[in-house]
Amino acid sequence: MNKTVLITGASGLIGRPLTELLIKKGYIVHQLSRSISKANSGVKVFKWDVSRMEIDANCIEGVDTIINLAGEGIADKAWTPKRKQEIISSRTGAIKLLHDTLKNTPGHTVKTFISSSAVGHYGDRKDEILSEESEPGTDFMANTCLAWERATDKITNLGIRLVTFRTGVVLSPYGGALPKLIKPLKIGLGAALGSGKQWVPWIHTEDVVNMFLYAMENEGVHGVYNMTSPFPATNLDLTRALARQLKKPLWLPSVPSIALRIALGELSAAVLNSNRTTCDKIVEAGFKFKFPKLECALSDLYD
Ligand SMILES: NC(=O)c1ccc[n+]([C@@H]2O[C@H](COP(=O)([O-])OP(=O)(O)OC[C@H]3O[C@@H](n4cnc5c(N)ncnc54)[C@H](OP(=O)(O)O)[C@@H]3O)[C@@H](O)[C@H]2O)c1
């Protein structure tokens, strides 16, 4: 019998290609969304409202694996106190709703729960090599990830295999960081950000969705994993590689950190924090990257 997977936040940057991959592999996909109208063809969509703690509990019927991607966009708007609360509560609330639904459904069939977290967990760490065992940071993103992972950890009390992916900067032409970096380059105004020395833990979107599939299909995978490529790049190297890929000049001095802090406030951490993560743990678990090197990833995305 085909296995059924429930994806939350499936209409987003990762959820769309992940849904396509799972359907192609023969899985039945259910989605949990704030809006039924966002349905892909071939999937069954169930509705929830995390702010009201409302969920259609039928969403877990016959489900083997839950993949949790839901949460308010982290870099979409300025981090006002209200926005910060929305970023955290959309994540912790989503997990609590799923946890309580599972707890209140005796005889449910869910065996695996895979959830996103982010490399923001580590805060700003300069050149330190960051494994899953490294200490968490102390800034807003780190506190958000801590609250997110603490909520997720409760799933293991239900006897369900839990995998948490600390996702890096997902490279996709359809959204996230890459189109924002490319916009100034296209009009000849590309420049590194801040010192340019900060490490960017990038990962190609195809490796992201393949890693979710790998975690689903391999029961030996459990616990926390960095979801980043084997070769993080500095912001300057990434900007240079993008300029080369797009055949655009890079002649401006880098944008000073202070200007970014004034323009973006606390949100500047999203581009100035340095995260030199290692992906050794998932590689040791047997996962093989299709795009381990930045140049190959960019030429695949933009050629
Ligand atoms: N993309 C990256 O570079 C990156 C890096 C690190 C971590 N992550 C994390 O990985 C997850 C998936 O990333 P993504 O890039 O695919 O995110 P995304 O494009 O922002 O999509 C997230 C989805 O979450 C749902 N959502 C948004 N606000 C919500 C709310 N208040 N309540 C419930 N659901 C809500 C939406 O789906 P519906 O409209 O269908 O409800 C949305 O499509 C996110 O949690 C993100 O923080 C992503």
The ligand as an SDF file (V2000), in Angstrom:
LIG
                    3D

 48 52  0  0  0  0  0  0  0  0999 V2000
   13.8590   28.7150    3.0500 N   0  0  0  0  0  0  0  0  0  0  0  0
   14.9150   28.7980    3.8470 C   0  0  0  0  0  0  0  0  0  0  0  0
   16.0170   29.2640    3.4360 O   0  0  0  0  0  0  0  0  0  0  0  0
   14.8010   28.3150    5.2850 C   0  0  0  0  0  0  0  0  0  0  0  0
   15.9430   28.3660    6.0990 C   0  0  0  0  0  0  0  0  0  0  0  0
   15.8670   27.9210    7.4140 C   0  0  0  0  0  0  0  0  0  0  0  0
   14.6580   27.4550    7.9100 C   0  0  0  0  0  0  0  0  0  0  0  0
   13.5570   27.4210    7.0990 N   0  0  0  0  0  0  0  0  0  0  0  0
   12.2870   26.9660    7.6950 C   0  0  0  0  0  0  0  0  0  0  0  0
   11.7580   25.8610    6.9830 O   0  0  0  0  0  0  0  0  0  0  0  0
   10.3250   25.9700    6.9410 C   0  0  0  0  0  0  0  0  0  0  0  0
    9.8800   25.9220    5.4870 C   0  0  0  0  0  0  0  0  0  0  0  0
   10.6010   26.9360    4.7830 O   0  0  0  0  0  0  0  0  0  0  0  0
   10.0120   27.6600    3.4870 P   0  0  0  0  0  0  0  0  0  0  0  0
   11.1100   28.4660    2.9300 O   0  0  0  0  0  0  0  0  0  0  0  0
    9.2910   26.6740    2.6270 O   0  0  0  0  0  0  0  0  0  0  0  0
    8.9520   28.6380    4.1870 O   0  0  0  0  0  0  0  0  0  0  0  0
    7.8260   29.5270    3.4750 P   0  0  0  0  0  0  0  0  0  0  0  0
    8.0280   29.5910    2.0050 O   0  0  0  0  0  0  0  0  0  0  0  0
    7.7570   30.8160    4.2470 O   0  0  0  0  0  0  0  0  0  0  0  0
    6.5060   28.6770    3.7500 O   0  0  0  0  0  0  0  0  0  0  0  0
    6.0450   28.4220    5.0520 C   0  0  0  0  0  0  0  0  0  0  0  0
    4.5940   28.0010    4.9940 C   0  0  0  0  0  0  0  0  0  0  0  0
    4.1070   28.0250    6.3510 O   0  0  0  0  0  0  0  0  0  0  0  0
    2.7230   28.3300    6.3460 C   0  0  0  0  0  0  0  0  0  0  0  0
    2.4780   29.4170    7.3030 N   0  0  0  0  0  0  0  0  0  0  0  0
    2.8960   30.7120    7.2430 C   0  0  0  0  0  0  0  0  0  0  0  0
    2.4280   31.3970    8.3070 N   0  0  0  0  0  0  0  0  0  0  0  0
    1.6980   30.5130    9.0540 C   0  0  0  0  0  0  0  0  0  0  0  0
    0.9470   30.6120   10.2500 C   0  0  0  0  0  0  0  0  0  0  0  0
    0.7950   31.7810   10.9200 N   0  0  0  0  0  0  0  0  0  0  0  0
    0.3220   29.4930   10.7140 N   0  0  0  0  0  0  0  0  0  0  0  0
    0.4380   28.3120   10.0560 C   0  0  0  0  0  0  0  0  0  0  0  0
    1.1000   28.1540    8.9020 N   0  0  0  0  0  0  0  0  0  0  0  0
    1.7370   29.2500    8.4190 C   0  0  0  0  0  0  0  0  0  0  0  0
    2.3310   28.7750    4.9280 C   0  0  0  0  0  0  0  0  0  0  0  0
    1.5700   27.7320    4.3190 O   0  0  0  0  0  0  0  0  0  0  0  0
   -0.0400   27.8850    4.1190 P   0  0  0  0  0  0  0  0  0  0  0  0
   -0.2540   29.2500    3.5590 O   0  0  0  0  0  0  0  0  0  0  0  0
   -0.3710   26.7890    3.1700 O   0  0  0  0  0  0  0  0  0  0  0  0
   -0.6890   27.7060    5.4590 O   0  0  0  0  0  0  0  0  0  0  0  0
    3.6860   28.9340    4.2160 C   0  0  0  0  0  0  0  0  0  0  0  0
    3.6100   28.6040    2.8570 O   0  0  0  0  0  0  0  0  0  0  0  0
    9.9590   27.2870    7.6180 C   0  0  0  0  0  0  0  0  0  0  0  0
    9.5190   27.0350    8.9280 O   0  0  0  0  0  0  0  0  0  0  0  0
   11.2510   28.0730    7.6150 C   0  0  0  0  0  0  0  0  0  0  0  0
   11.3830   28.9550    8.7200 O   0  0  0  0  0  0  0  0  0  0  0  0
   13.6030   27.8380    5.8060 C   0  0  0  0  0  0  0  0  0  0  0  0
  1  2  1  0
  2  3  2  0
  2  4  1  0
  4  5  1  0
  4 48  2  0
  5  6  2  0
  6  7  1  0
  7  8  2  0
  8  9  1  0
  8 48  1  0
  9 10  1  0
  9 46  1  0
 10 11  1  0
 11 12  1  0
 11 44  1  0
 12 13  1  0
 13 14  1  0
 14 15  2  0
 14 16  1  0
 14 17  1  0
 17 18  1  0
 18 19  2  0
 18 20  1  0
 18 21  1  0
 21 22  1  0
 22 23  1  0
 23 24  1  0
 23 42  1  0
 24 25  1  0
 25 26  1  0
 25 36  1  0
 26 27  1  0
 26 35  1  0
 27 28  2  0
 28 29  1  0
 29 30  1  0
 29 35  2  0
 30 31  1  0
 30 32  2  0
 32 33  1  0
 33 34  2  0
 34 35  1  0
 36 37  1  0
 36 42  1  0
 37 38  1  0
 38 39  2  0
 38 40  1  0
 38 41  1  0
 42 43  1  0
 44 45  1  0
 44 46  1  0
 46 47  1  0
M  CHG  2   8   1  16  -1
M  END
$$$$
